[in-house]
Structure formats: C-alpha cells, structure tokens
C-alpha cells in the first residue's frame, strides 16, 4: 500500500528536524501519492491530489496573512499534507501556521531544524515505487495462477478457492437467480457467510464494473462474456486493498468464463471412435443408412430390425449445505476429472451388462455428465427387459464411484440414422426426469415428462433466469425486504385458475381481505391478474423459480 502521511512524518529524516504537528490529526492515515517541493504560494493548479507539499515558507514569512488562504488552497486541491521548515526566529510564521491549522483538517507540520528535502523525496518516492513494483509483481502472480487454472480446465470450486486465497477473504459465486454456485469461506463460518444469502443478495445492486455496492458494501464483479453474463463474484467482507482484491476478482471471473466455454474430455481410443461415429450419425451430412451400418458394424454394433436411443444423465453429488436459511448452494462438488471417472465406470458397467444379455450398442459420452447409446434390439418385446437389465447394472455400482444416473429413452426406430436422431429426445428426457415428483422409475420416456420437465431443462439458461427475475421482480423484492406471503398467494391464485371464490373458501379468507391482498399483488407485479396471457407468463416464471434449486 502507499505510505500514509503518518508514515512519512515518522521518517527519521523529518523527526531529526524536531517535527511538530499542528492542528488536526484526523487525516494522518491518508495515502501519499507523491512529494512536491515548492516555494510558490499559488500551486493548487499544479497538484493532482495526494501530494505531500514541502516548503521553507519564506514567502509566508513575508506575508503571514496569506497563510490561511495558502493552507485552504492546498486542502481544496486534495493535497495529503503540508510540511513547513521554520528555522531561526520565525515566530510570526509559526503563529500564523497554528491559526491556519486550527481551521483545517489538512495535516500541517513544521520542522525547526534544517532538513534536506531531497532526502525526504528520495525516501518517500522509493517507498512509492516499491509499492508500485509490489503491485506489478502481485498482478503477475495473479495472472499466472489463473492462467494455469484455465489451462488445466480447473473446476469452479478451485477457481473460487484460489481467489479467496489470494484476497485473504471469503469469496462467493452466485448465478442470476442469486443462488450460490460455489464459495470459499476462508476461515469464516459458512453459516455466517451464507446466512439469508438470497435476500441479502437481492437487495445488493450489481454495478457495471468491479466496485462495492449495497447497504452491506459488497465488493463484486460480474461473470460472463459481455451480454452473456451468468453470475457474479462477491467478497462480502472488507479487505485491506480493494484495488488488489478487485483485480483478483476480475481474473477469477475471466477464468470461470473461459472454463465454462472450454470442454476437454479425455477418452480411450475405442471410446473416441464410438463418440466420433455417434456424433456423425446424429449429423449425417450425406451419410446414408448403408454406410452408417457398415461403420457401426466395424465398431461392434450388429445389424438389427430395431434400434433404441438411450441417454444416461448423471444425477451428480451436491455439496453439503450448512444449516440455516442461506444454506442452499445449488452447486456440485464434481470436478471434470471426477466426472470422467464416473463416465468411464458407467461405460464399463454397460459393457458388462450388454455382454451378459448378448446385446450390442454404440455407447459414448456425448457431453459432460451424459452418456449416449444406440441399442440394437432383435425384437420389440425385448425393449423393456433389456432396459431393466441396464438399469439394474447401474444400481450395482459402488456408491463410492457412482453418483447415480437418470435414464432417458427415445422412440424405437427401424433405422440406425433415425435412432441417432432420437438421442436429443432421450437426453431431454434423462435430464428433466430428475424434476419429476413421485416414486422414481428405472427409466423414463417422453410421455413421462411434460411442461415441468421442459422448464427444469431451461432453468439455468441466463435468458430464462432474466425472464423470471423480470416477471417476479416486484414480488421477489418485497419478499427480500421482509414482506412475505406474496409468492404463496400468487401460487394459490394461479393454481386455482384465477377463481377468487374458490381461493377464499380454501384459504378461509373473507372476500374483502382476499381482494385487498390480490390488489397489492397486482401493484407489486405491475399487471392485471385477470389477463390470461399474464397469468400464463407468471405461472411459467413461478414454476422456474421453484425449480431453480432442483
């Protein structure tokens, strides 16, 4: 950090001059940006702020009456302080300086023995340059640390932990719905850090740049690329140097954005071949069925009358949540290497299961956390038994390795290319099945997932999150400020199809009370609840809002 006025006045070169502080000491901790030596009284136009001014005061000795205006001009120009050398019998100048110092908060000091100003400037400027060099070196270390994490495609948790380590304070990463994706407590209790997080976050505005904002004075920066923002990094506590902390946050945000775009997934050669073919089959670009069958046969897929697209989607492990209302993190502890290991084990289990039933399939990872399969079937009646055998094979995986998998099944097809085109449908079913209520099934088909599943699939899209925040902004802000009950009232109104009489009966409310509450709800939302399109839009937004932690 830059030396303060107090640090400079404590230097031996000034203390040896019998230094005496006049007037207020309230601004002694202000930083000194530079040292300026001058004998000219009108120097305010030469200062940029933060300078410590050194002078012999000979001009003030000639006209002591100008002392007060001289000191006031320095304060107005943003000077850090004033040191005047008064040697010999200069009682008039000393008395004038005392009177001027009493009317200002600018630190004013005098030295009564000869001081070589060049020594003062040399020492202070060396301190300033050393501080600047330290900042450059720190910036280089920060750059190298996050560049390495980007090259290693490090997980979100590692990036956030490195940021907290470099800043020396807790760091939290949240999404656009104000849910915590990852955090590093940096020695603070997690319950204290995340207590009532969503409400506190909603009441803290997000500035365009890296800055502090809100009643709690959070230091923060946005995460994402220009118009594709998807979160923000927050330092909820005070730090010694906001500039350095802000630089770390910005580099961490860049690393998170790069890692989110990058997808590096190491596979064995056989799996690479299957993955390449599966991708080609999904986007054939002139590939006909005959060639597709030949190429698939070369990788072990037997020709069959029927083919079934299947996708296995990892349920994932959720990070343990600290107790309290702010404990929902919604983040996964799975890193890329752990995900690759889980997929490898799954592929081995599926291979053994297929051998036990003399079945064949093309199987490969289609993206992180999802494994696609085209299963060859000799007959339609074998579809369910085969799928049950595959599901049972997953149930027998060791808990220490398997995170659990949802199985999505597409429609049975008579051609290989049609089955490959159905992989996207199966992937949708596999991912959205995690949001369905009721007892779990061994596998799911498209008929099992409807609107709720579709919204669950889209809930992490920043555009959808922005839609939810826009639709429910008034209600969510009211809830964040302690005005509860509006979300529940909106849900009851929408579930009842807008039937106020039914709501009054089911909620044991009088109609006047209910109408008053609905009027307040309309005021918060800024729309007419009688409008059918508005109710539909609100219903979709509310469903996504309640699915956001699934």
Secondary structure, DSSP 8 states (H G I E B T S, - for coil): ---BHHHHHTSHHHHTTTEEEES--TTTTSB--EEEE---S--GGG--SSEEEEE--HHHHH-GGGHHHHHHHHHHTT--EEEEE--SS-HHHHHHHHHHHHT-SSEEEEE-S---HHHHHHHHHHHHHHHHHHHHHHHHHHHHHHHHHHHTT--HHHHHHHHHHHHTS-EEEEETTS-EEEEE-TTS-HHHHHTTHHHHHHTS---SSSEEETTTTEEEEEEEETTEEEEEEEE-S--S-HHHHHHHHHHHHHHHHHHHH-------HHHHHHHHHHHHHHT-TT--HHHHHHHHHHTT----SEEEEEEEEE---B----SSTT-----B---HHHHHHHHHHHHHHHHHHHHHTT--EEEEEEETTEEEEEEEES-GGGHHHHHHHHHHHHHTS-TTT---EEEEEEEEESSHHHHHHTHHHHHHHHHHGGG--SS--SSEEGGG--HHHHHHHHTT-HHHHHHHHHHHHHHHHHHHTT--SHHHHHHHHHHTTT-HHHHHHHHT--HHHHHHHHHHHHHHHTS-TT-HHHHHHHHHHHHHHHHTT-
